[in-house]
Amino acid sequence: MWAILVAAGRGARMGGDLPKQYQLLAGKPIIERSLRALEAAQAVNGIMVVLGQNDEHWDKLKLRCSKPLKTVLGGAERADSVLSGLDALASECGKDDWVMVHDAARPCLDPALVDRLEAALMGHPCGGLLAIPVRDTLKQVREGEVVATLDRAQLWQAQTPQVYRYDLLRQALLQASDKGVQVTDETMAMELAGYHPRIVEGAAGNIKITVPEDMLLAEFLLDRAGMDPLELDL
């Protein structure tokens, strides 16, 4: 199974001179920590990194990987970038092969979660994703006022990785694009195409870094885990 590591965005809400994925987290670039988590997962056979059109930072990292590592340029939106990654893997993947998509901004991924996800999807017709149950009370708001309280028993917070069969995911993303729908993750595209992805419970620590405060939490999580993927003997 190939993993597509999406790193084409800039992350404007993070601020700073560097794109979010290249900012340092506990001394290492965020993207490097996300890459190493995928590298450490037994289920991953190779990694395709999707870079921004004007990326000037990736080559400077000079990262080495124990598994096949390739790069491709992404597009304006997430779906465009994932499609670029899929197209670049056309010679590597059969139509029914699994392909994993992971955010470069999720550096605290436990490699064991990747292997758990793969095991849970064995035999599934389309694929699925990591997610966690919503624990807080959620309010629906209109014009600054609460109009409803949502039933959290049926709500899950999506994470990555998300894993789908190569051709099904590619066709679902193309169909969403043709309809003018901007999907926010791969599962949304699969839903629109009529599929029912499987939910596999992830971990609260698999956070996505979006704003500066998230860096402090990520550093705490890495320290608490007591095992830095960068220090693994791969």
N, C-alpha and C positions, 0 to 999 in steps of 0.2 A: 504494500500500500504506500503510495506517495502522499506526502503532506505538502499542502500549499500554505506558505506562511505569508500572509497579507501585510505588506509594509509599504504601501504606496501613498498613504496619507501623511499629512503633516502634523495633525493634532493641535490646532490653533488654540484650544482652550488650555493647553499646558503652558503656553508662552515660551520664552527662551529663544536663543539664537538657533538651536538645533531642532530638527524635526523630532517629535516625541520619541520615536523608536530608537533614536541615537543618543538620547540623554542618558546619563549614568545613573544606574541603580546599584547601590552598594559597590561602587567602583567599576562596574561593567555596563556596557550599553544594554538597554532594555532588549533590543532585538537579539543580542547574543544570548541572553538568558532564555528567551523564548525558543531560540534555535536549539540550544543545548537540551532543553526539556524534550523536544521532539526527537533529537538524536538519541537520547537515553531510552526512548520507548521502543520496546521490542517489536511492536506492530508496525513501526515506520521503516520503510526500506529506502526511501530517498526523500529529499526536501527540495521543493521549488520555491524560491523566494521571489515575491512580486514587488518590484521597486517602483518608486515614483519616476516620472518622466525625466526630471532634472536632478535625480539623486547624485550627489557628489561625495557621499560619505561611505557607502558600502565598500567600495574597493579599498578604501583606506584602512578598513578593519583587518583585511587580509586573514579572514577566518578560515580555518581548516576544519574539516568534518570527516568523521569515520564512515559516513554514508554518502552516496552520491548527492552532490549539492549543485543546483543550477539556479540561474536567475533569469527573469524576464521583466520587461517594463509593463506596468499596469495602466489603468485608465482613470477617467475623471471620477467615477463612482466605484464603490466596493464591488458591485456586480461585474463591472467592466474589468476590474483587476482579477477577479476570480476566473472570469472567462479567459483572460490572457494566460493565466496559469494553466487552465485546462487545455487550451489550444497548444501550449508549449509542451504538454505531456502527451500529445496525441500518439507519438511513436512509442511511448512507454506503457500506456494503459490500454487494456481491452475495454470494450463498452460496458461490461459488467463488473469491472474491477472497482474496488473501493478507493475513493480519494478523500483525504482529510483536509479540511480547511481550518486554519488556526490564526487568531489575531496576533500580530507581533507585539501588541500592547498587553498581552497576558503572560507575563514572565514568571509567574508563580505556579505554573501548571505542574502538577505532580505527574511524572511519566507513567506511574501506575494507573492513573485515570485513563490515559490513552489506551492502554492494554485492556482495561475494564470495558471501555466503550466498544472496542473491536470485538471482544468476546460476546457482549450483549447483542451485537448486531448480526451474529452468525445466522445465516438463513433468512434474514429479513429481506423483503422484496426491494426496499428502496434505501433505507438507512436511518440515521437519527442523530441525536445531539446530546451533549452534556447540558444539564440544567439543574437548578435547585428550587425547591418549593419556596414560594413567597411567604414570609413569616410576619411581615408588618401588615397593619390595616391600610388598605389602599383607598384613596378618595378620587372620585371623578370630579374634575373642576371645569367650570365654564365661566369665563370672564372674571376670574379671581374668586369665585364662590363655589362651595361644595354643592354638587347636585345629586351625588349618589355615593354609597359605599359598596365597593366591589366584593364579590365572593372570592376570597383568597384561596379557598379550598381547591379551586380549579385553575389556579394561576401558578406558573413556574417562570423563573427568570432564566432566559437563555444564556448559555455560555458557548465558548468554543474549547476544543475542537467540535466540528460538525462533520459527519462522515456520510457520504452518499455514493451511489454507483456512478461511475464516470459519465456515461452517456445520459442517464436520467437527469443528473444535475446540470449538465451542459444544456440540454434541451429545455429544462425548466427555466434557467436563467435567460435563454434566448427568447422564450415565450413571454416572460415578464417584460423584457425590453421591448418586444414588438407591441405589447399592450400599453406601453408607456408607464409601467409601474416601477417605481424605484424601491427595490427590496432592500431591507436593512440587514438581512442575513440569508444564508443559503436555505434555511428551513422555510422561510417565508416564500421563496420561489417554489419550493417543493409543494407547499400547501396550495399555492395558487394553481399548480399543475394537477391538483387532485389527489396527491399522495398523503399518507398519514405516517409521518416519521415517528420513530420510537424515542421516548424520553429515557435517558439514563442519568441517574442522580450523580451530580458532580460534587464539587466542594466549595464552601463559602470562600475559601482562600484563593480560589482561581479567579482573582479579580482582574478587571480591565482598567489599566491606568488611563485616566481621562483628564484629571485636574491635578495640580501640584500636591494636594493633600494625599492623593492616592500613593504617591511615592513613599511617604512615611509609613503607610500601612503595608506596602509591599516589602519594604526593608524589614519591618517587624516580622512579617510572615516568613521571609527567607531565613531570618535569624532563628525564629522559633522552630522551624522545620529541622534545623541542625544539620542539613545536608544540602550543600550547594551543588546543583547540577554541573556547574563549571569545574568542580573538583573531582567529578567522577572519573575513574580510569576507563575511558571508552576505547 
